[in-house]
Amino acid sequence: MRKMKAVYLTMALMLGAFSLTACGSSNGSTNTPEGTATAGSSAEASTQPSAKPVTLTFLIPNTEDVTPYNLIFKEFEAKTGNKVEVQALPGGDYDNMLKTRFSTGDFPDVFLMQPGTKQYVKLRADETLYEWSGEAGVWDNVIDTIVDFQKDTAGKAYGVPFGKTGMMGVFYNKDVFEKAGVAAPTNYANLIEIAKKLKGDGVTPFYEGVKDGWPTQVFYLTGWVSQVDQEIGDEGVQKLNVNQLKLSDIAALKDLFVKSKEIKDLGLFQKNTLSGTFDELQNELGEGKVAMAFMLDGILPQLEKKFGKDFVTNKIGFFPFPTATDTGTAMITPPNQLMVPSKAKNLEAAKELVKFMISKESVNIFYQSQPGIPVFKDATSELYPMQQTVKDYIDQGKSKVNVQNRLTASFLDLGKILQNFHITGDVDTAIKEMDANYVKDGNSKRLEGFE
């Protein structure tokens, strides 16, 4: 077995900065060979060399591992005669440098970008990018959740997904559950019953990293896909996108704040929530002092570093935020996307490259180098068992992309709001602040409906 890569080492800082928007570059999780899932793409790699070979430019942040891309491009050159020149820009200033190149007409042929329609707004996609929604051989084998996510309100898609998806939900210590004689919950009430049983056995049911701030957001984001989406649906999310629905008017969102307060009032969090940190969470969960945590899969490589690969593979389980009636919906994060400028010098060859990259042959190469939960249907990727759990939810049609990736405006300073909420317990004030900051962010970005 090859050694897995801990690609989440900077996740805490990234999440603090981006309010858990889960950028595509942070979606990769480390993996083990113990679980295998399938994924793929319908696009077939070209087998005919180009009559007039060209050299395509592929732009990528220097924070990305270029190894799988170079392997794919080597195959592309062998089959088409076209070469691909990889140009890596500083990751911290990637967006600004990309926009500068666009403004001067220095277009790459293909570039890697963070996921979602937020980037369409940023890059004025209708003016600058090739539109893929009607392109044959692109969408057939992309999982439905990601297909829906990739399109804007008009059904246009200016990016093609490439890479893997991540997950957020409840991670738990299997040994602790086994000793208490409990299993993953069947609904939310069952989750609270399990937590009470664990507390009675002398184990802290949940850990919350309030001091760090960003971990507190996971409860609400994972609860959103299982509970809020069930109330407002995709139509409600679109209304939020244009400021036609207030967060403070969503009963299911208020209920999440009530649930969090209830967990605290019942003493089901650790005693020192205000001093809770991501690092201590890892230790407490790994040592079996804490049973569960609402967390993202960035915790996995950290647990592996501290407790070993076998521990993470065999002793850590996962389940989504449950609903009142079932086990809930798995919250996933989207992969990066491939984009092609409409004024690319080699537009047709660039389109050919994108289709080659999402062919079954190419995605197999990518997942072999960068294992993770696939966003395609017919390739092979090595997974942790808990990642396979999420893959099963995806296959059952019970997954949803993180709402912060689906909204153009952001839940600004949500971590700070939740830190204060843990002190005051004032539900109405917390939701009003969340709503006000959301509108403020939409207004500052001059988004439709917010001005």
Residue pairs with C-beta under 8 A, 6 or more apart in sequence:
1 32
1 33
4 30
4 31
4 32
4 301
4 304
4 309
4 371
5 28
5 30
5 65
5 301
5 370
6 30
6 301
6 302
6 304
6 305
7 26
7 28
7 29
7 30
7 301
8 26
8 28
8 29
8 30
8 297
8 298
8 299
8 300
8 301
8 302
9 301
9 302
11 26
11 296
11 298
12 212
12 214
12 278
12 298
14 23
14 26
15 214
15 217
15 296
15 298
16 212
16 213
16 214
16 415
18 410
19 214
19 217
19 404
19 410
19 411
19 412
19 413
19 414
19 415
20 168
20 214
20 217
20 218
20 221
20 296
20 402
20 404
20 414
21 118
21 402
21 404
21 405
21 410
22 166
22 168
22 296
22 333
22 334
22 402
22 404
22 405
23 114
23 115
24 113
24 114
24 115
24 163
24 333
24 334
24 335
24 336
24 337
25 61
25 63
25 64
25 91
25 114
25 336
26 166
26 298
26 333
27 115
27 163
27 164
27 165
27 166
27 333
27 334
27 335
27 336
27 372
28 163
28 164
28 166
28 370
28 372
29 164
29 166
29 167
29 297
29 298
29 300
29 301
29 372
29 373
29 384
29 387
30 300
30 301
30 304
30 371
30 384
31 371
31 372
31 381
31 382
31 383
31 384
31 387
32 309
32 312
32 313
32 382
32 383
32 384
33 382
34 313
34 382
34 384
34 385
35 382
35 383
35 384
35 385
35 387
35 388
36 380
36 381
36 382
36 383
36 388
37 373
37 374
37 380
37 381
37 383
37 387
37 388
37 391
38 374
38 377
38 378
38 379
38 380
38 381
39 143
39 363
39 367
39 374
39 375
39 376
39 377
39 378
39 379
39 380
39 381
40 141
40 360
40 363
40 364
40 374
40 376
40 377
40 378
40 379
41 140
41 141
41 142
41 358
41 359
41 360
41 362
41 363
41 376
41 378
41 379
42 137
42 138
42 139
42 140
42 141
43 137
43 138
43 355
43 356
43 358
43 359
44 137
44 355
44 359
45 75
45 76
45 79
45 355
45 356
45 359
45 361
45 362
46 79
46 80
46 352
46 355
46 356
47 79
48 79
48 80
49 79
49 80
49 81
50 80
50 81
50 82
50 349
53 80
53 81
53 82
53 83
54 82
54 83
54 346
54 349
55 82
55 83
55 84
55 85
56 82
56 83
56 84
56 85
56 109
56 110
56 346
56 349
56 350
56 353
57 84
57 85
57 87
57 108
57 109
57 110
58 69
58 73
58 84
58 85
58 86
58 87
58 108
58 109
58 110
58 111
58 112
58 353
59 87
59 89
59 98
59 108
59 110
59 111
59 112
60 66
60 69
60 86
60 87
60 88
60 89
60 111
60 112
61 88
61 89
61 90
61 91
61 94
61 112
62 88
62 89
62 90
62 91
63 91
64 88
64 91
64 112
65 369
65 370
66 86
66 88
67 369
68 365
68 366
68 368
68 369
68 370
69 86
70 86
71 365
71 369
72 356
72 357
72 362
72 365
72 366
73 83
73 84
73 86
75 356
75 361
75 362
75 365
76 82
76 84
76 353
76 356
76 357
77 83
77 84
79 356
80 349
80 352
80 356
82 349
82 352
82 353
84 353
87 108
89 97
89 98
90 97
95 122
98 111
98 113
98 123
99 122
99 123
101 107
101 108
102 123
102 128
102 341
105 343
107 341
107 343
107 344
107 345
108 341
108 344
109 340
109 341
109 344
109 345
109 346
109 347
109 349
109 350
109 353
110 338
110 339
110 340
110 344
110 350
110 353
110 354
111 338
111 339
111 341
112 162
112 336
112 337
112 338
112 339
113 119
113 123
113 159
113 336
113 337
113 338
113 339
114 336
114 337
115 149
115 159
115 161
115 333
115 334
115 335
115 336
115 337
115 405
116 149
116 150
116 334
116 337
116 405
116 406
117 151
117 152
117 406
117 408
118 405
118 408
119 125
119 158
119 159
119 337
119 339
120 126
120 129
120 152
120 156
120 158
120 159
121 408
121 445
121 447
123 129
123 158
123 339
125 131
125 152
125 156
125 158
126 156
126 158
127 342
128 341
128 342
128 343
129 158
129 159
129 339
129 340
129 341
129 342
130 158
130 339
130 340
130 341
130 342
130 344
130 347
130 350
130 351
131 156
131 157
131 158
131 342
132 138
132 157
132 158
132 159
132 160
133 139
133 151
133 155
133 156
133 157
135 351
137 355
138 160
138 354
138 355
138 358
139 147
141 360
141 376
141 377
141 378
142 150
142 161
142 358
142 375
142 376
142 377
143 374
143 375
143 376
143 377
143 394
143 399
144 397
145 332
145 394
145 399
145 400
145 401
146 161
146 165
146 334
146 335
146 375
146 401
148 234
149 334
149 401
149 405
149 406
150 157
150 159
150 160
150 161
150 334
150 337
151 157
152 158
153 238
153 241
158 339
159 337
159 338
159 339
160 337
160 338
160 339
160 354
160 358
161 334
161 335
161 336
161 337
161 338
161 358
161 375
162 335
162 336
162 337
162 338
162 357
162 358
162 366
163 335
163 336
163 366
163 370
163 372
163 375
164 335
164 367
164 370
164 371
164 372
164 373
164 374
164 375
164 381
165 332
165 333
165 334
165 335
165 372
165 373
165 374
165 375
165 394
166 296
166 297
166 298
166 332
166 333
166 372
166 373
167 296
167 297
167 318
167 330
167 331
167 332
167 333
167 373
167 387
167 390
168 218
168 221
168 222
168 294
168 295
168 296
168 297
168 331
168 333
168 402
169 222
169 294
169 295
169 318
169 319
169 320
169 321
169 328
169 330
169 331
169 390
170 191
170 222
170 292
170 293
170 294
170 295
170 318
170 319
170 320
170 321
171 285
171 292
171 293
171 295
171 299
171 316
171 317
171 318
171 386
172 184
172 291
172 292
172 293
172 316
172 317
172 318
172 319
173 285
173 286
173 288
173 290
173 291
173 292
173 315
173 316
173 317
174 314
174 315
174 316
174 317
175 288
175 315
176 198
176 203
176 288
176 291
177 183
177 184
177 194
177 291
177 317
179 201
180 194
180 197
180 198
180 201
180 203
180 291
181 197
182 194
182 197
182 198
184 317
184 319
184 327
185 191
185 193
185 194
185 319
185 322
185 327
186 322
186 326
186 327
187 322
187 323
187 324
187 325
187 326
187 327
188 259
188 321
188 322
188 323
188 324
189 324
190 322
191 322
192 262
192 263
192 266
192 268
194 205
195 205
195 206
195 263
195 266
195 268
195 291
195 292
196 205
196 266
196 268
198 204
198 205
198 291
199 205
199 267
199 268
203 288
203 289
203 290
203 291
204 269
204 270
204 284
204 289
204 290
204 291
205 268
205 269
205 290
205 291
205 292
206 263
206 268
206 269
206 270
206 290
206 291
206 292
206 293
206 294
207 269
207 270
207 276
207 280
207 281
207 284
207 285
207 290
207 292
207 293
208 215
208 216
208 219
208 269
208 270
208 273
208 276
208 293
208 294
208 422
209 215
209 216
209 276
209 277
209 278
209 280
209 281
210 216
210 273
210 274
210 275
210 276
210 418
210 419
210 422
211 274
211 275
211 276
211 277
212 276
212 277
212 278
213 415
213 416
213 418
213 419
214 278
214 415
215 276
215 278
215 281
215 293
215 294
215 295
216 415
216 418
216 419
216 422
217 411
217 414
217 415
217 418
218 294
218 295
218 296
219 256
219 260
219 294
219 321
220 253
220 256
220 257
220 260
220 414
220 418
221 331
221 402
221 403
221 404
222 294
222 320
222 321
222 331
223 256
223 259
223 321
224 253
224 256
224 331
224 403
225 320
225 321
225 328
225 329
225 330
225 331
225 400
225 401
225 402
225 403
226 320
226 321
226 322
226 323
226 328
226 329
226 331
227 252
227 255
227 256
227 321
227 323
228 250
228 252
228 253
228 256
228 403
229 236
229 237
229 329
229 400
229 403
230 252
230 323
231 250
231 251
231 252
232 239
232 240
232 245
232 250
232 252
236 245
236 250
237 403
237 406
237 407
239 245
240 247
240 407
240 438
241 406
241 407
241 408
241 409
241 447
241 449
242 447
242 448
242 449
242 450
243 439
243 442
243 447
243 449
243 450
244 449
246 435
247 253
247 431
247 434
247 435
247 438
248 254
248 431
248 432
248 434
248 435
253 431
254 427
254 431
257 421
257 427
257 430
257 431
258 427
260 421
261 421
261 425
261 427
263 269
264 273
264 422
264 425
265 425
270 276
270 284
270 290
273 422
274 419
274 422
274 423
278 299
278 302
281 290
281 293
281 295
281 299
282 299
282 302
282 303
282 306
283 306
284 290
285 291
285 292
285 293
285 299
285 303
285 316
286 303
286 306
286 307
286 311
293 299
294 321
296 333
297 386
297 387
300 312
300 316
300 384
300 386
303 311
303 312
303 316
304 311
304 312
307 315
312 384
313 384
313 385
314 385
316 384
316 386
317 385
317 386
317 389
318 386
318 387
318 389
318 390
319 327
319 328
319 389
320 327
320 328
320 329
320 330
320 331
320 393
320 398
321 328
321 329
321 331
322 328
323 329
328 398
329 393
329 398
329 399
329 400
330 389
330 390
330 393
330 394
330 398
330 399
330 400
331 399
331 400
331 401
331 402
332 373
332 390
332 394
332 399
332 400
332 401
332 402
333 401
333 402
333 405
334 375
334 401
334 402
334 405
335 375
338 354
338 357
338 358
340 347
340 350
340 351
340 354
344 350
356 362
357 363
358 376
360 376
360 378
360 379
363 374
363 376
363 379
364 379
364 380
367 374
367 379
367 380
367 381
367 382
368 380
371 381
371 382
371 383
372 381
372 383
372 387
373 381
373 383
373 387
373 390
373 391
373 394
374 381
374 391
383 391
390 399
393 399
404 410
404 411
408 442
408 445
408 447
409 438
409 439
409 441
409 442
409 445
409 447
409 450
410 438
410 441
411 434
411 437
411 438
412 437
412 438
412 440
412 441
413 437
414 434
414 437
417 430
417 433
417 434
417 437
418 430
420 430
420 433
421 427
421 429
421 430
424 430
439 450
442 449
442 450
443 450
443 451
